[in-house]
Amino acid sequence: MVKIDDFIKYKSFSSLKYHPTGTYAVARVHQAQLESNNYFHDLIKVYPNGDYELLTDRHDIVDFLFYEDDLVYAIREGEVTKFFNLDGNLVFSFDESVSNLCVIDKSHLLYMTEAKHKEEKLDGDYEIFEEIPFWANGGSFGYGMKILKLYDLKTHESRVISRQGEYVESFKYDQASRSVVIRFMPFKGVLETRNDLLIYDLVKKTYTEILKPNNFIFSFAEIIEGKLIVAGSDCKLYGENENHKIYSINLSNATWTLLTPDLKFSLWNSVISDCRHGGVDTFKSHKDALYFITTQGGSSYLNRVDLKGNHTCFETPKGSIDAYAISENIMTIGMHDYDLQDFYLLTEDSYKKLTSINDKARRAQTEKVSFVYDEDLSIDGYLVKPKDYDPSKTYPGILSIHGGPKSAFGDVYNHEIQYLASQGYIVFYCNPRGSNGKDDAFSDIRGKFGTIDYQDILKFTDTVLKVCPAIDENRLGVMGGSYGGFMTNWIVGKTDKFKTAISQRCISNWITMYGVSDIGYHWTEYQNGATPFNDYEKLWHHSPMKYADKIKTPILFIHSEKDYRCHYVESMQMFTAVKKNGVDTRFCLIKDENHELSRSGKPKERLVRLSEISNWLDKYLK
């Protein structure tokens, strides 16, 4: 049986890199610690034959790189970032928060940091802000300008090489041309959603701007073999969420060549799991090719495209490839067969598991459930039964709805779902229209929130009840977070089908979302085609708050205090309306947590959340 705190035993891995010799790879290893209520972050070495060893026991490593073939890791002490080698000797030290450190040569480093505001304030506990967004999820007031700096190891001086008013998203250094490709968003009072590219010549100290189609959005850019390779979209057909393609740009004549004309899937891993930590990889270059991740159905896969447009999607088991490193062979961090993360080796003719660092997770069997509207549209989902499932008995059922909406439930392990199944619930979940994993038309629900997606979810529920008659129709619960919280709020305002509901980090009112969320000022309009000023009624029509007075379903709200993506005012509004209406409701506000609570929140707070969920479901469904 899966226990509520099993996630504390799990290890997860990220930031996989091969040593320059290709003899071994290094990754960060993460594990929750209940006693200190945080996560340990260390380094692990893995060999292509499957041998591995833990390299550090500091527990506070935020990054690492290879410098002159030596492994160097980073820790942060307040605003100071220090880099040490494995012998504990200090190699670099910066009086600021450093990320993406890149070695140019023995004397120079590139890195990203945050520009410091020089404004002085009188004594007192207050904030001043003059920009939007005025906060970022999990942070504090003040979004901060990301800048790019060049550091001289001889003089110990740094200089900013990004331009004023440009928020640096990423950079890539090209040794052959001694230049840096900088991807940035304009930020002059308002952080723009569009972005641009420029190339900075480190020798000439000159900038070259890359001309692009109107409204083009870049997700990646790097010079490979003298050509600028970019991933992006002109957003003409499906807006900002349109799946990106990969192009080659001839820098001498600005000619663009589409390298992946037939690629229809998204270029990132959006397969949901609450058993990862430290982020996932998407793009990496090696020799004359670009490697990247796609989400296809409920799984993610590694791809390769060379400069001639030869595209390969590597055949690997269903599940998720979360990180990878390339040398003679490819090492990956993967989640396959509904197991936790471990290391795998991909060669020309095989894909094999290298390690068994995580014990095989205790789990119930996951089954696929799909239904077809017509030959061009199907909705795919999953069903998880208790491990001791007896078809002659009846069980309460829980419909779980993912966030995004452009993400996907998939062929991976999720602790929350497995835990609920172990408590005697049959849990079911699907990828309705708006989800990732299929083509752009499937993912596009702009202006349609609460319509076709709502239809898909209810039809999927009816399908599950038919294929699994052991589910008691009178003991159904619905739950979800973020977009899933929006949809939970929407469902209970439209139907009494569910006996109880749990809404987490939700959206309830598109009008307040517009002015409070760190992305609300652009995302609200993009998703709904309206602002409070040009079509107030459109936003209100798609807001669950409009229907809150119709809710008869007992509902638990869970929200984090520092969730600035979907601020807790969104839950407060619904809570007030439902409580005023005389329906049983409860609001759990978790301090000092943010939108990522369910995935990377502090261990004790994650346990509080799961306990609240379990107790509320037991109250109404058992």
HELIX and SHEET records of a PDB file:
HELIX    1   1 ASP A    6  ILE A    8  5                                   3    
HELIX    2   2 GLY A  239  ASN A  241  5                                   3    
HELIX    3   3 HIS A  415  SER A  422  1                                   8    
HELIX    4   4 ASP A  440  SER A  443  1                                   4    
HELIX    5   5 ILE A  452  VAL A  467  1                                  16    
HELIX    6   6 TYR A  483  LYS A  494  1                                  12    
HELIX    7   7 TRP A  510  VAL A  516  1                                   7    
HELIX    8   8 GLY A  520  ASN A  528  1                                   9    
HELIX    9   9 TYR A  536  HIS A  541  1                                   6    
HELIX   10  10 PRO A  544  LYS A  550  5                                   7    
HELIX   11  11 VAL A  569  LYS A  580  1                                  12    
HELIX   12  12 LEU A  597  SER A  600  1                                   4    
HELIX   13  13 PRO A  603  LEU A  621  1                                  19    
SHEET    1   A 4 LYS A  11  TYR A  18  0                                        
SHEET    2   A 4 ALA A  25  GLN A  33 -1                                        
SHEET    3   A 4 ASN A  38  VAL A  46 -1                                        
SHEET    4   A 4 TYR A  52  LEU A  54 -1                                        
SHEET    1   B 4 ASP A  63  TYR A  67  0                                        
SHEET    2   B 4 ASP A  70  GLU A  77 -1                                        
SHEET    3   B 4 VAL A  80  ASN A  85 -1                                        
SHEET    4   B 4 LEU A  90  PHE A  94 -1                                        
SHEET    1   C 4 SER A  99  ASP A 105  0                                        
SHEET    2   C 4 HIS A 108  GLU A 114 -1                                        
SHEET    3   C 4 LYS A 146  ASP A 152 -1                                        
SHEET    4   C 4 GLU A 157  VAL A 160 -1                                        
SHEET    1   D 4 GLU A 166  ASP A 174  0                                        
SHEET    2   D 4 SER A 179  PRO A 186 -1                                        
SHEET    3   D 4 ASP A 196  ASP A 201 -1                                        
SHEET    4   D 4 THR A 206  GLU A 209 -1                                        
SHEET    1   E 4 ILE A 217  ILE A 224  0                                        
SHEET    2   E 4 LYS A 227  SER A 233 -1                                        
SHEET    3   E 4 LYS A 245  ASN A 250 -1                                        
SHEET    4   E 4 THR A 255  LEU A 258 -1                                        
SHEET    1   F 4 LYS A 284  HIS A 286  0                                        
SHEET    2   F 4 ALA A 289  GLN A 296 -1                                        
SHEET    3   F 4 SER A 299  ASP A 306 -1                                        
SHEET    4   F 4 HIS A 311  CYS A 313 -1                                        
SHEET    1   G 4 GLY A 319  ILE A 326  0                                        
SHEET    2   G 4 ILE A 330  HIS A 336 -1                                        
SHEET    3   G 4 ASP A 342  LEU A 346 -1                                        
SHEET    4   G 4 TYR A 351  LYS A 353 -1                                        
SHEET    1   H 8 THR A 366  ASP A 374  0                                        
SHEET    2   H 8 LEU A 377  VAL A 384 -1                                        
SHEET    3   H 8 ILE A 426  ASN A 431 -1                                        
SHEET    4   H 8 TYR A 395  ILE A 401  1                                        
SHEET    5   H 8 ILE A 471  GLY A 481  1                                        
SHEET    6   H 8 THR A 500  GLN A 504  1                                        
SHEET    7   H 8 ILE A 555  SER A 560  1                                        
SHEET    8   H 8 THR A 585  ILE A 590  1                                        
END                                                                             
